[in-house]
Every structure is written in C-alpha cells, then in structure tokens.
Amino acid sequence: MNRPWIALGWVLAGVVIGLALTPLLVFWFDVDFDLKLPVVGLAQLAATIFLALYIPLAIEGYRDRLRSSKSMLLDEISGFMAVVRSINTTATACAQAGATTKQDLMKIRSGFITGNIRFARLTKQFTDQHSESCAAPLAAFRNAYEDYWKALTGGALYAGVPVDWALWRRQEFALSSLELAASALTKFLHST
C-alpha cells in the first residue's frame, strides 16, 4: 500500500538532488544548456511523469479494493456458517437431552431468521461483484442451505416436534453438504 508513495519519494528526492547538482556540473564541466525548450516536449514530459506516477497508484488502489471486497465476502461466509453451526449446536444439545424446549425452538427459529438475513446479504454481494461467473457455486450453496433448512425444520420442528436422533442425523448430513458448498464458494472466491 505504501510502495507507490515510497517510489514517489525517491523520484522527488532524485529530482531535488538533480536540480541541486546541475549548477555544479555546469560549472565543473563547462556544459552549455539550450534554455529554449519546445512546449510540446514539455507537455510530453509532464504527461509521461504524470502517467508514471498515476498508473502504479491506480493499480494499487484497484488491488486494495479487490482484496477488501474479497475479505468482506469471506467474512460474510464465515459469519453465515457460524450462525448455522449455532443452530447445529442447539439441535445437538436437544438430541442429547432427549427433549426440546420452547427456548430451544426459539433459538433454532431465530438462528434461521438471522441466517436468512445473512444469506440474502451474501447472495446480493456475490451477484453484485461477480455477476454471472459465480452462478454455479452460489446456486450449489443456496441449494445446500435450503436442504439444511428442510432437513432440520421440515415443517415438523415448527409444530413443536422435538429434535430426536433421526432429525439430528438428517440435519448433520445436510450440514456437511452445506459446509462443502461453503468451501467451494470460498475456493471460487480465492480463484478470482
């Protein structure tokens, strides 16, 4: 990030040193300079210097924005998966206890609400930044999340049916598929 500014500092230091040493070189070696410079030559020199400074700064800025957007998407994926894992933790505790309380059901429901909000935000950011190229991994991720939701809720959970081992196994398999889809989405992000 600071490399272009360091390079600019060295260029400016070279210009200052060159300007300071020019009178010494003229005096010492008795060099004559033609002080009549064409305007076109000066404009070309100014444009060359401007482009030499602007292009590296523009490229570095683009790379920083790209790194920042990838970092935000990776954070969104990990945040979403953390919500899903908390749902899994609640389901595991219910299956182990052999009972599902109203608080447990509320944790699972609120986890899915939070997950749905995070998923919508993640989907929008992906499609905004990668448009068509992310369609396949994003569709696989969406399908895996829908399968996880169906495996855990399936309508019966919201009706107050307790989380038993059969339900837990279904959601555990669906969670494994969702984690694989999240991993594929992360690999896609790193490959772009």
C-alpha positions in Angstrom: 0.0 0.0 0.0 2.9 2.4 0.8 5.1 1.3 -2.1 3.9 3.9 -4.6 4.4 6.6 -2.1 7.9 5.4 -1.3 8.7 5.3 -5.1 7.3 8.8 -5.4 9.5 9.9 -2.5 12.6 8.5 -4.3 11.6 10.2 -7.5 11.2 13.5 -5.8 14.4 13.1 -3.9 16.2 12.4 -7.3 14.7 15.5 -8.8 15.8 17.7 -5.9 19.3 16.2 -5.9 19.5 16.6 -9.7 18.4 20.2 -9.5 21.0 20.8 -6.8 23.8 19.1 -8.7 23.1 20.7 -12.1 24.8 24.0 -11.4 27.9 22.2 -10.1 28.0 20.0 -13.3 27.6 23.1 -15.5 30.4 24.9 -13.7 32.7 22.0 -13.4 32.4 20.5 -16.9 31.5 23.8 -18.6 28.4 22.3 -20.2 26.1 24.5 -22.2 22.3 24.0 -22.0 19.9 25.2 -24.6 17.3 27.1 -22.5 14.8 27.1 -25.3 12.6 24.1 -24.8 9.7 23.3 -27.1 6.3 23.4 -25.5 5.3 20.1 -27.0 8.4 18.5 -25.4 7.5 19.9 -22.0 3.9 18.7 -22.4 5.1 15.2 -23.3 7.5 15.2 -20.3 4.7 16.3 -18.0 2.3 13.6 -19.4 5.0 10.9 -19.0 5.7 11.8 -15.4 2.0 12.0 -14.6 1.4 8.6 -16.1 4.4 7.1 -14.5 3.0 8.2 -11.1 -0.7 7.7 -11.7 -0.7 4.2 -13.2 1.0 2.4 -10.2 -1.2 4.3 -7.8 -4.3 3.4 -9.7 -3.3 -0.3 -10.0 -2.5 -0.4 -6.3 -5.9 1.2 -5.4 -7.7 -1.4 -7.6 -5.9 -4.2 -6.0 -6.7 -2.9 -2.5 -10.4 -2.6 -3.4 -10.4 -6.1 -4.8 -8.7 -7.5 -1.6 -11.2 -5.6 0.5 -14.2 -6.9 -1.3 -12.9 -10.5 -1.1 -12.2 -10.1 2.6 -15.8 -8.8 3.2 -17.3 -11.8 1.3 -15.1 -14.3 3.2 -16.3 -12.6 6.4 -19.9 -12.9 5.3 -19.4 -16.6 4.5 -17.8 -17.4 7.9 -20.4 -15.3 9.7 -23.2 -17.2 8.0 -21.6 -20.5 8.7 -21.2 -19.5 12.4 -25.0 -18.9 12.6 -25.7 -22.3 11.0 -23.2 -24.0 13.4 -25.0 -22.4 16.4 -28.3 -23.9 15.1 -26.5 -27.3 14.8 -25.2 -26.9 18.4 -28.7 -26.3 19.7 -30.0 -29.3 17.7 -27.2 -31.5 19.1 -28.0 -30.4 22.7 -31.7 -31.2 22.1 -31.0 -34.6 20.7 -28.6 -35.4 23.6 -31.0 -34.2 26.2 -33.9 -36.1 24.6 -36.1 -33.0 25.0 -36.7 -29.9 23.0 -37.9 -26.8 25.0 -39.7 -23.8 23.7 -36.4 -21.9 24.2 -34.6 -24.4 22.0 -37.2 -24.0 19.3 -36.9 -20.2 19.6 -33.1 -20.4 19.3 -33.4 -22.5 16.1 -36.1 -20.2 14.6 -34.1 -17.1 15.4 -31.0 -18.7 14.1 -32.7 -19.4 10.8 -34.1 -15.8 10.7 -30.5 -14.5 11.2 -29.2 -17.0 8.7 -31.7 -16.0 6.1 -30.8 -12.3 6.5 -27.1 -13.1 6.3 -27.7 -15.4 3.3 -29.6 -12.7 1.4 -26.9 -10.1 2.0 -24.2 -12.6 1.0 -26.1 -13.5 -2.2 -26.5 -9.9 -3.1 -22.8 -9.0 -2.6 -21.7 -12.1 -4.6 -24.0 -11.3 -7.5 -23.1 -7.6 -7.4 -19.3 -8.3 -7.5 -19.1 -11.4 -9.6 -22.4 -11.4 -11.6 -22.6 -14.4 -14.0 -19.3 -16.1 -13.0 -20.5 -17.1 -9.5 -23.8 -18.6 -10.6 -22.8 -22.2 -10.2 -21.1 -22.2 -6.8 -23.7 -19.8 -5.5 -26.6 -22.0 -6.7 -24.9 -25.0 -5.0 -24.6 -23.0 -1.8 -28.2 -21.9 -1.9 -29.4 -25.4 -2.6 -27.3 -26.8 0.3 -28.7 -24.2 2.6 -32.3 -24.9 1.5 -31.7 -28.7 2.0 -30.3 -27.9 5.5 -33.4 -25.9 6.4 -35.7 -28.6 5.1 -33.8 -31.3 6.9 -34.0 -29.5 10.3 -37.3 -27.9 10.1 -39.3 -29.9 7.6 -42.4 -28.3 9.0 -42.5 -30.7 12.0 -40.0 -28.7 14.1 -42.1 -25.6 13.9 -45.1 -27.6 15.0 -43.2 -28.4 18.2 -41.9 -31.9 17.4 -38.8 -32.5 19.5 -35.3 -32.9 17.9 -34.6 -36.6 18.0 -31.6 -38.5 16.7 -33.2 -39.2 13.3 -33.8 -35.5 12.8 -30.4 -34.7 14.1 -28.7 -37.1 11.6 -30.7 -35.6 8.7 -29.6 -32.1 9.6 -26.0 -33.3 10.3 -25.7 -34.8 6.8 -27.2 -31.6 5.3 -24.8 -29.5 7.4 -21.9 -31.5 5.9 -23.2 -30.7 2.4 -23.6 -27.0 3.3 -20.0 -26.9 4.6 -18.7 -28.4 1.4 -20.7 -25.9 -0.6 -19.3 -23.0 1.6 -15.8 -24.4 1.0 -16.4 -24.5 -2.8 -17.7 -20.9 -2.7 -14.6 -19.8 -0.7 -12.3 -21.6 -3.3 -14.2 -19.8 -6.1 -13.6 -16.5 -4.3 -9.9 -17.2 -3.9 -9.6 -18.2 -7.6 -10.9 -14.9 -8.9 
